């Protein structure tokens, strides 16, 4: 079973916020000209490599939508 981590951070960069929402600690908040950000993790797992891609798309009215996709790249047999 994977370890659970308590994610808590404070950033001084003006475009970031202090938040309990994990994605707010890796992505910026909406700002002029920012359209999209992506964060990709590659992790070895028993069946191959797990690729987790988290994407934040910013809206024209100052909001954002976060999505996450997980893909398993199988080991060669």
Number of C-alpha atoms within 10 A of each C-alpha: 3 4 5 6 6 8 10 11 13 10 11 8 8 8 11 16 17 13 14 12 11 13 14 15 18 14 19 18 17 20 12 8 8 13 13 16 14 14 13 13 11 13 11 12 12 8 11 13 16 17 16 16 15 18 19 21 16 21 13 13 7 10 11 15 10 14 10 12 10 12 11 15 14 12 11 6 3
